[in-house]
Amino acid sequence: MGIRIKLSALLFSAFYFCSTAILYADIADTKIRGFVDQALQLKLHERASWRDLLHYRPNLITPGYTSQADSSNFFFANDGKFNPKAELRATLRALFKPLFISKPNDHPQCLFIARKNWLAKQLPALKTALPSVDCPEYKEWINSINPNSVTLAFPAAYINNPGSMFGHTLLRVDPPAAQKQNYLTSYAITYAANTNETNGLAFAIKGLAGGYPGLFAIVPYYDKVNEYNDLENRDIWEYELDLTPTEANRMLQHMWELRKTIFDYYFLDENCSYQLLALLDVARPGLNLAAEFPLDVIPADTVRVIVSKKLVKKTRYRPSLLTNLKFQLEEYAGSNLPLILDYVHGKEKTSSSQFTALDETNKIYVLETAYNYLQYLYKSNELNRADYAKRSLTILKVRNKLNPSINIPLAKQPLIRPEQGHKSSRIQLSYGKKINDEFVEFNWRPAYHDLLDNNDGYVDGLQINFIDVFARLNTKQNKVYLEKIDFFSIYSIKQRTTFFKPISWKFKTSYERLPVVTDANTLVLNFNGAAGLSYEFFNSIRVYALLESTILFHARFKNTASAALGPNLGFIWEVTPSWKIWLDATNQYYDSNNNNLTYQQLKLAQSYSISKNQSIRLQLLQQGIKHKLQNEFKVSLNWYY
């Protein structure tokens, strides 16, 4: 009898608890449905700020939206990548999930802080209705960053890194002013392709197709300054943004959500600059910065948009180690140059009469210039670690005995900032004559800058042309044809001096008409590269001499390909800041696969800037097989946009 009573009691208890659980589940589900219905009635899924949080963008052809996020764990709905409404419903349900005490950081409320806070703001009753969840990992993370303000940093173009050829952008997050000791101790948000690819052509081809995963990261800012300023010798421009502490926190909440989210990295559009604009759109709803770039994004253009939206409070220039060193050697070395070089080469000169005769300021200038030069040599792999450490210690011991409040001045800020230069894309309309024909030519270049463009705001001596397309109309024959496509055309013409000895080089891959197969201009696939030396005269004429190699591909060649080698000589003369002249001469000797011919080209071009985004050009071109040269004249009008 007693056993039956106990069994009945157990069965009753189990039934009671199950019934209670079902009842509570029904009540909870009713509550969730209420919030879902309210959210749908308010059409929260149609709001731009919801789409920004999920990175939805309008489809180009079909109606609807697709998220640019490519990680499945970024969505709660199975079709969340394509369905903002379904993702809204699924997110609300996920926020009500039971809490597992052993894994509070894995709760949806902890994983998607910005999403939860946005929904709580739109549905005020939601905040108290949600289960209380503590998020210790997020709290520790956000407290370590302590966001209060945001600065956009723009390191200049760097030709040796495929991902930074057009420049780069990152966001620095600073703590409150009272806690600022040094901007270098702040954190930086970056977005980049996850790859070790160093070949610019391979990076561009794969990057055009979204072949790399893109990831956000947050790192100490001093790491990025050391990388850009000191190792890569890139000047950095910093633009302090007019974001409130609340907006800075909202951006960091969303950054927390993106830590493990993968985006397909696209070289032209969904790149570093674009994704940081998307972050700023979340920080301040309604900015719509990312929508300004539906096709392609160049870092300097994003800075222009941010400035035009009046988001910049002030700017700061952080010159690179190389920029500072060049300035200090030019302005302050003077007759003390032998002393500086003695310290650099490890010769102790502290007790020399020349050094002791200097006043304290000039002693400091000598020591600090020598120390900076040593740093440059070491970081450029021109000096081993042991010699660098020994010579640096010698200099620092002497420097520490002198007035610490006196320092050698840094390089002055350029008059023109990067966003104040010409815009990155270009349309060119030309009229010309070639042999007995006349033509009208249309040229479109989506990026970025060539040696005849105005240098203001750009890296001197650098050319990067990307997908440079030329189409012609023969006005006599009324025939339209492709003249050439420069897939990549890169020049790095850097002058050599007593102290700095860079190698000048160029690389081009194109599909263009060249008179090398027969007398007719035939479209051939062209891979061209050169390396050599460049020197500058009168601060305005840069002369270069390169050894150039070319490989052409065409079905008429024996074995399909033909290779050539020869000199490439020329000069670029900046007559005035608005007027440039470029003379370039090539003489190439092709192998037996192309009948041992000699190809020659002589080009004289000049460009005059009418305004920041308009210029006019004249070009004389003579090219062809030796003794069968063709002459061409062309006048062009350029519009930069």
C-alpha positions in Angstrom: 0.0 0.0 0.0 2.8 2.4 1.0 4.6 1.7 -2.3 1.5 2.5 -4.3 1.1 5.8 -2.5 4.7 6.8 -3.1 4.4 5.8 -6.8 1.2 7.8 -7.1 2.9 10.8 -5.5 5.9 10.6 -7.9 3.6 10.3 -10.9 1.6 13.3 -9.7 4.7 15.4 -9.1 6.0 14.5 -12.6 2.7 15.4 -14.2 2.6 18.7 -12.2 6.1 19.8 -13.2 5.5 18.8 -16.8 2.2 20.6 -16.9 3.8 23.6 -15.3 6.7 23.6 -17.7 4.3 23.4 -20.7 2.2 26.1 -19.2 5.2 28.4 -18.7 6.5 27.5 -22.2 3.1 28.4 -23.6 3.1 31.7 -21.7 6.7 32.4 -22.9 5.9 31.5 -26.5 2.8 33.8 -26.3 5.1 36.6 -25.0 7.6 36.0 -27.8 4.9 35.9 -30.4 3.6 39.2 -29.1 7.0 40.9 -29.6 7.4 39.3 -33.0 3.9 40.5 -34.1 4.7 44.0 -32.8 8.0 44.1 -34.7 6.3 43.0 -37.9 3.5 45.6 -37.4 6.2 48.3 -37.0 7.9 46.8 -40.1 11.3 46.9 -38.3 12.7 44.5 -41.0 12.3 47.3 -43.5 14.2 49.9 -41.6 17.6 50.9 -42.9 19.3 50.5 -39.5 18.2 46.8 -39.3 19.6 46.2 -42.8 22.8 47.9 -41.8 23.2 45.7 -38.7 22.8 42.6 -40.9 24.8 44.1 -43.9 21.9 43.7 -46.3 22.3 45.3 -49.7 19.6 45.6 -52.5 19.9 42.9 -55.2 21.0 44.3 -58.5 18.4 42.5 -60.7 15.9 40.6 -58.6 13.8 42.3 -55.9 14.9 41.9 -52.3 18.1 42.0 -50.3 21.2 39.9 -49.7 23.6 40.2 -46.8 27.2 40.6 -47.6 28.1 38.5 -44.5 29.0 35.0 -45.6 29.2 33.1 -42.2 26.1 31.0 -41.5 26.5 31.6 -37.7 25.8 35.3 -38.3 22.2 34.5 -38.9 19.5 32.8 -36.8 17.1 32.0 -39.7 18.0 29.4 -42.2 17.3 31.9 -45.0 18.5 34.9 -43.0 21.1 35.8 -45.5 18.4 36.7 -48.0 15.4 37.4 -45.8 15.5 40.4 -43.4 11.9 39.6 -42.2 12.7 36.0 -41.3 15.9 37.0 -39.6 14.0 39.5 -37.5 11.6 36.9 -36.3 14.4 34.4 -35.6 16.5 36.9 -33.8 13.7 37.8 -31.4 13.1 34.2 -30.6 16.8 33.5 -30.1 17.1 36.3 -27.5 14.6 34.5 -25.3 16.5 31.2 -25.3 17.1 29.7 -21.8 20.4 30.6 -20.2 22.9 27.8 -19.6 24.9 29.1 -16.5 28.0 27.3 -17.6 28.1 29.1 -21.0 26.7 32.6 -20.6 29.0 34.0 -23.2 27.4 31.8 -25.9 23.9 33.1 -25.3 22.6 35.1 -28.3 22.2 38.2 -26.1 26.0 38.1 -25.6 26.9 37.2 -29.1 24.8 40.0 -30.7 24.9 42.9 -28.4 24.2 45.6 -31.0 21.2 43.7 -32.4 19.7 43.1 -29.0 20.1 46.8 -28.0 18.6 48.0 -31.3 15.5 45.8 -30.8 15.2 46.9 -27.2 15.2 50.5 -28.3 12.5 49.9 -31.0 10.4 47.7 -28.6 10.7 49.4 -25.1 9.0 46.5 -23.2 11.5 44.0 -24.6 14.3 45.0 -22.3 12.5 43.9 -19.1 10.9 40.9 -20.7 14.1 39.3 -21.8 15.9 36.8 -19.5 18.7 38.5 -17.6 22.0 37.4 -19.1 25.5 38.5 -17.9 28.2 38.6 -20.6 31.6 38.6 -18.8 33.7 38.2 -22.0 32.1 41.1 -23.7 32.3 43.3 -20.6 36.0 42.6 -20.2 36.6 43.3 -23.9 34.6 46.6 -24.1 36.1 47.8 -20.8 39.7 47.2 -22.1 38.9 49.4 -25.2 36.8 52.0 -23.3 35.5 53.6 -26.6 34.8 57.3 -26.5 35.8 58.7 -29.9 36.8 57.4 -33.3 39.5 58.5 -35.8 39.8 57.4 -39.4 43.5 56.7 -40.2 44.6 56.7 -43.9 48.1 55.3 -44.5 49.4 56.3 -48.0 49.6 54.0 -50.9 52.2 51.2 -50.6 53.3 49.6 -53.9 54.9 46.5 -52.3 51.6 45.3 -50.6 48.9 44.2 -53.1 46.2 45.0 -50.6 47.5 48.6 -50.0 48.4 49.7 -53.5 45.7 52.3 -53.4 46.2 53.2 -49.8 44.4 51.8 -46.8 42.0 52.8 -44.1 41.4 51.8 -40.5 39.5 53.1 -37.5 41.2 54.1 -34.3 39.1 53.9 -31.2 40.2 56.3 -28.4 39.2 56.3 -24.6 37.9 59.4 -22.9 40.1 62.5 -23.1 40.9 62.3 -19.4 42.4 58.9 -19.9 44.3 59.6 -23.0 48.0 59.5 -22.5 49.1 58.5 -26.0 47.1 57.8 -29.1 49.4 54.9 -29.7 47.9 53.0 -26.8 44.5 53.1 -28.4 43.0 50.2 -30.5 42.5 50.0 -34.2 39.7 48.3 -36.2 40.9 46.8 -39.5 39.4 44.8 -42.3 41.6 42.8 -44.7 41.8 39.8 -47.0 43.0 36.8 -45.1 45.9 35.9 -47.4 49.7 35.9 -47.6 49.7 36.6 -51.3 52.5 39.1 -52.3 52.0 38.9 -56.1 50.0 42.0 -57.0 48.6 40.5 -60.2 47.5 37.3 -58.6 46.0 39.2 -55.7 44.0 41.4 -58.0 42.7 38.5 -60.2 41.6 36.4 -57.3 40.4 39.5 -55.4 38.2 40.6 -58.3 36.3 37.3 -57.9 36.0 37.5 -54.2 38.4 34.6 -53.8 39.7 35.6 -50.4 37.9 35.6 -47.0 37.8 39.0 -45.4 38.0 39.4 -41.7 37.6 42.2 -39.2 40.2 42.5 -36.4 41.0 44.9 -33.5 44.6 45.4 -32.7 46.8 47.9 -30.7 47.2 51.0 -32.8 51.0 51.2 -32.1 51.3 47.9 -34.0 49.8 49.4 -37.1 51.9 52.7 -36.8 55.0 50.6 -36.5 54.0 48.6 -39.6 53.0 51.6 -41.7 55.2 54.4 -40.5 58.4 52.6 -39.7 58.6 49.3 -41.6 56.8 50.4 -44.8 57.7 54.1 -44.7 54.1 55.3 -45.3 52.8 58.6 -44.0 49.6 58.4 -42.1 46.8 60.9 -42.1 44.4 60.8 -39.1 40.9 62.3 -39.3 39.1 62.6 -36.0 35.4 61.9 -36.5 32.5 63.8 -35.1 31.0 60.7 -33.4 29.5 60.8 -29.9 30.6 58.4 -27.2 27.2 56.6 -27.6 27.8 56.2 -31.3 31.4 55.0 -30.7 30.0 52.4 -28.3 27.3 51.3 -30.8 30.0 50.8 -33.4 32.1 48.7 -31.0 29.1 46.6 -30.1 28.7 45.7 -33.7 32.4 45.1 -34.1 32.0 42.5 -31.3 29.4 40.8 -33.5 31.7 40.7 -36.5 34.8 39.2 -34.7 34.2 35.7 -36.2 32.2 36.7 -39.3 33.7 36.1 -42.7 32.9 38.3 -45.7 34.1 37.6 -49.2 36.8 40.1 -49.9 36.4 41.9 -53.3 39.4 44.0 -54.5 37.3 46.8 -56.1 34.2 47.1 -53.9 33.8 45.1 -50.7 37.3 46.0 -49.5 38.8 47.5 -46.4 37.4 51.0 -46.9 33.9 49.8 -47.9 33.5 47.6 -44.8 34.7 50.4 -42.4 32.1 52.7 -44.0 29.5 50.0 -43.2 30.6 50.1 -39.5 30.2 53.8 -39.4 26.7 53.4 -40.9 25.8 51.3 -37.8 27.4 53.9 -35.5 25.2 56.7 -36.8 22.1 55.4 -38.5 21.2 57.4 -41.6 24.7 58.2 -42.8 24.5 55.8 -45.7 28.2 56.0 -46.4 28.5 52.6 -47.9 25.7 53.3 -50.4 27.9 56.0 -51.9 30.0 53.3 -53.5 27.8 50.8 -55.5 30.5 49.8 -57.9 34.1 50.4 -56.7 35.8 51.9 -53.6 39.2 53.6 -53.4 40.4 54.4 -49.9 41.1 58.1 -50.7 37.5 58.4 -52.1 36.0 57.2 -48.8 38.0 59.9 -47.0 36.5 62.5 -49.5 33.0 61.3 -48.7 33.5 61.4 -45.0 34.9 65.0 -45.3 32.0 66.0 -47.5 29.5 64.7 -44.9 31.2 67.1 -42.4 32.1 64.2 -40.1 35.7 65.3 -39.6 36.5 67.5 -36.5 40.2 67.8 -37.1 43.1 66.2 -39.0 46.6 65.1 -37.9 49.6 64.2 -40.0 51.9 61.4 -38.9 55.0 61.4 -41.2 56.9 58.2 -41.7 60.4 57.4 -40.5 61.7 58.0 -44.0 59.8 61.2 -44.5 61.2 62.6 -41.3 64.7 61.5 -42.0 64.7 63.1 -45.5 63.4 66.3 -44.0 66.0 66.3 -41.2 68.9 65.6 -43.5 67.9 68.3 -45.9 67.0 71.0 -43.3 69.4 70.4 -40.4 72.4 68.3 -41.5 74.3 71.0 -43.3 78.0 71.1 -42.4 77.4 68.6 -39.6 76.7 65.8 -42.1 80.2 64.2 -41.7 79.5 64.0 -37.9 76.1 62.3 -38.5 77.6 59.8 -40.9 80.5 59.0 -38.4 77.9 58.1 -35.7 75.9 56.0 -38.2 79.0 54.1 -39.2 80.0 53.4 -35.6 82.8 56.0 -35.2 82.8 57.6 -31.8 82.9 61.4 -32.2 81.6 62.7 -28.8 85.1 64.0 -27.8 86.0 65.4 -31.2 86.6 69.1 -31.5 83.9 69.4 -34.2 81.2 67.9 -31.9 82.3 69.7 -28.7 82.2 73.1 -30.6 78.5 72.7 -31.3 75.9 74.3 -29.1 73.5 72.0 -27.3 70.7 72.2 -29.9 72.9 71.3 -32.8 74.5 68.4 -30.8 70.9 67.1 -30.3 70.1 67.5 -34.0 73.2 65.5 -35.0 72.5 62.7 -32.5 68.8 62.4 -33.3 69.3 62.5 -37.0 72.0 59.8 -36.8 69.7 57.7 -34.6 66.8 58.0 -37.0 69.1 57.1 -39.9 70.3 54.0 -38.0 66.6 53.0 -37.4 65.9 53.4 -41.1 68.9 51.2 -42.1 68.0 48.5 -39.6 64.3 48.4 -40.6 65.2 48.4 -44.2 67.5 45.3 -43.6 70.6 47.3 -44.5 72.1 46.9 -41.1 72.4 43.9 -38.9 70.9 43.8 -35.4 74.2 43.7 -33.5 75.7 46.7 -35.2 72.4 48.6 -34.9 72.1 47.9 -31.1 75.8 48.9 -30.5 75.7 52.1 -32.5 72.3 53.1 -31.2 73.4 52.6 -27.6 76.4 54.9 -28.1 74.2 57.7 -29.5 71.6 57.3 -26.8 74.1 57.5 -24.0 75.3 60.9 -25.3 71.8 62.1 -26.0 70.6 61.3 -22.5 73.1 63.8 -21.0 71.5 66.6 -23.0 68.4 68.7 -22.6 65.4 66.3 -22.9 63.0 69.1 -23.9 64.9 69.9 -27.1 64.1 67.6 -30.1 64.8 67.8 -33.8 61.6 69.0 -35.7 59.6 66.6 -37.6 58.6 66.9 -41.3 56.0 69.5 -42.0 52.5 68.6 -43.0 52.0 68.8 -46.8 49.8 71.6 -48.0 47.4 69.2 -49.8 45.8 66.2 -48.0 45.1 63.0 -49.8 41.4 63.6 -50.2 42.1 67.1 -51.7 43.9 65.6 -54.8 42.2 64.6 -58.0 39.5 61.9 -57.8 40.5 58.4 -58.5 38.5 57.4 -61.6 39.0 59.0 -65.0 37.3 59.4 -68.3 39.4 60.6 -71.3 38.2 61.7 -74.7 40.8 62.1 -77.4 41.1 63.1 -81.1 44.1 61.9 -83.0 45.8 60.9 -86.3 47.8 57.7 -87.0 49.4 57.2 -90.4 46.7 58.3 -92.8 43.7 57.7 -90.4 41.9 59.9 -88.0 40.3 58.6 -84.8 38.3 59.5 -81.8 39.2 57.6 -78.7 37.3 56.9 -75.5 39.2 55.9 -72.4 37.9 54.7 -69.0 40.1 54.1 -66.0 38.4 53.2 -62.7 41.7 53.6 -60.8 43.9 55.4 -59.9 46.8 57.7 -60.8 49.5 58.0 -63.5 52.8 59.8 -63.8 51.3 62.7 -65.8 48.5 63.3 -63.3 48.8 66.1 -60.8 50.8 64.9 -57.8 48.8 66.8 -55.1 47.7 64.3 -52.5 49.4 61.4 -54.1 52.7 59.6 -53.6 55.4 61.1 -55.8 56.8 59.0 -58.5 54.1 56.3 -58.3 51.7 55.2 -61.0 49.0 52.6 -60.6 46.5 52.2 -63.5 44.0 49.5 -63.2 41.7 48.2 -66.0 42.6 51.1 -68.2 40.4 50.6 -71.3 40.9 52.4 -74.7 38.4 52.1 -77.5 38.7 54.0 -80.9 36.4 55.0 -83.7 38.2 55.3 -87.1 36.4 58.3 -88.5 37.4 57.5 -92.1 36.4 53.8 -92.1 33.6 54.4 -89.6 34.9 51.4 -87.6 34.9 50.9 -83.8 37.6 48.7 -82.3 39.5 48.0 -79.1 42.9 49.7 -79.0 44.1 48.3 -75.7 43.4 47.3 -72.1 46.0 47.9 -69.5 45.0 45.4 -66.8 47.8 46.7 -64.6 50.3 49.4 -65.3 52.6 50.2 -62.4 55.6 52.6 -62.2 57.7 53.2 -59.1 60.3 55.9 -60.2 62.1 56.8 -57.0 65.2 59.0 -57.1 68.5 57.8 -55.6 70.5 60.1 -53.3 73.6 59.8 -51.2 71.6 58.3 -48.4 68.7 56.4 -50.1 69.2 54.0 -53.0 65.8 52.6 -54.1 65.4 50.6 -57.2 63.0 52.1 -59.8 60.8 49.6 -61.6 57.7 49.1 -63.6 55.3 46.3 -64.5 52.5 46.1 -67.0 50.2 43.4 -68.3 48.0 44.4 -71.2 46.1 43.3 -74.3 47.0 45.9 -76.9 47.6 46.6 -80.6 51.4 46.5 -81.4 53.0 46.5 -84.8 55.2 43.5 -84.1 53.5 40.5 -85.8 53.1 42.2 -89.2 53.0 45.8 -90.3 49.4 45.9 -89.1 48.6 46.6 -85.5 47.6 43.3 -84.0 46.1 42.6 -80.5 48.7 40.8 -78.5 48.9 39.8 -74.8 51.7 41.7 -73.3 53.7 41.1 -70.0 56.3 43.8 -69.5 58.6 44.6 -66.7 61.7 46.7 -66.0 64.1 47.7 -63.2 66.9 50.2 -62.9 67.9 53.6 -61.5 66.5 57.1 -61.3 68.0 60.4 -60.3 66.5 63.9 -59.8 68.0 67.2 -61.1 67.0 70.7 -60.2 64.2 69.4 -57.9 61.9 68.9 -60.9 63.5 66.6 -63.5 63.5 62.9 -62.8 65.7 60.9 -65.2 65.5 57.1 -65.3 67.3 54.2 -67.0 65.8 50.8 -66.8 66.5 47.4 -68.3 63.2 46.2 -69.8 61.9 42.8 -70.6 58.7 41.9 -72.6 56.9 38.6 -73.4 54.2 38.8 -76.0 51.7 36.1 -76.8 50.0 35.6 -80.1 49.0 32.6 -82.3 51.3 33.8 -85.1 54.4 33.6 -83.0 56.4 30.4 -83.2 55.6 28.5 -80.0 52.9 31.2 -79.4 55.3 33.5 -77.4 58.1 35.9 -78.1 60.5 37.5 -75.6 62.5 40.7 -75.8 65.1 42.6 -73.9 66.4 46.1 -74.1 66.9 49.6 -72.5 64.1 51.9 -71.4 65.2 55.5 -70.9 63.3 58.7 -70.1 62.6 61.6 -67.9 59.6 63.3 -66.2 59.8 67.0 -65.8 57.4 68.8 -63.5 57.7 72.2 -65.1 55.1 73.6 -62.7 52.7 71.8 -60.2 50.1 71.9 -63.0 52.3 71.1 -66.0 54.3 67.9 -66.6 56.3 66.6 -69.6 57.2 62.9 -70.0 59.7 61.6 -72.6 60.0 57.8 -72.8 62.2 55.7 -75.2 62.3 51.9 -75.6 64.4 49.7 -77.8 63.7 46.0 -77.6 65.4 43.1 -79.4 63.0 40.1 -79.9 64.2 36.5 -80.1 64.1 34.2 -83.1 60.5 33.3 -82.5 59.7 36.7 -84.0 62.3 36.8 -86.8 64.9 38.6 -84.7 63.2 42.0 -85.1 63.9 45.2 -83.2 60.9 47.1 -81.7 61.3 50.8 -81.0 59.0 53.3 -79.2 59.5 57.0 -78.6 56.8 58.8 -76.7 56.6 62.5 -75.8 53.6 63.5 -73.7 52.6 66.5 -71.7 49.7 67.2 -69.3 48.3 70.5 -68.0 45.8 70.6 -65.1 43.0 73.0 -65.9 41.5 72.3 -62.5 41.8 69.7 -59.8 39.6 67.3 -61.7 40.3 68.3 -65.3 43.4 68.2 -67.5 44.4 68.4 -71.1 47.1 66.3 -72.7 49.2 66.2 -75.9 51.0 63.1 -77.0 53.4 62.3 -79.9 54.1 58.6 -80.4 56.4 56.8 -82.7 56.5 53.0 -82.6 57.0 49.9 -84.6 59.5 47.6 -86.1 62.8 49.2 -87.0 62.7 51.0 -90.4 58.8 50.6 -90.4 57.8 53.1 -87.7 54.3 54.5 -87.3 53.6 58.1 -86.1 50.6 59.1 -84.0 49.4 62.4 -82.6 46.7 62.7 -79.9 45.1 65.5 -77.9 43.0 64.5 -74.9 40.7 66.0 -72.3 40.5 64.2 -69.0 37.7 64.3 -66.4 38.4 62.8 -62.9 35.4 61.6 -60.9 
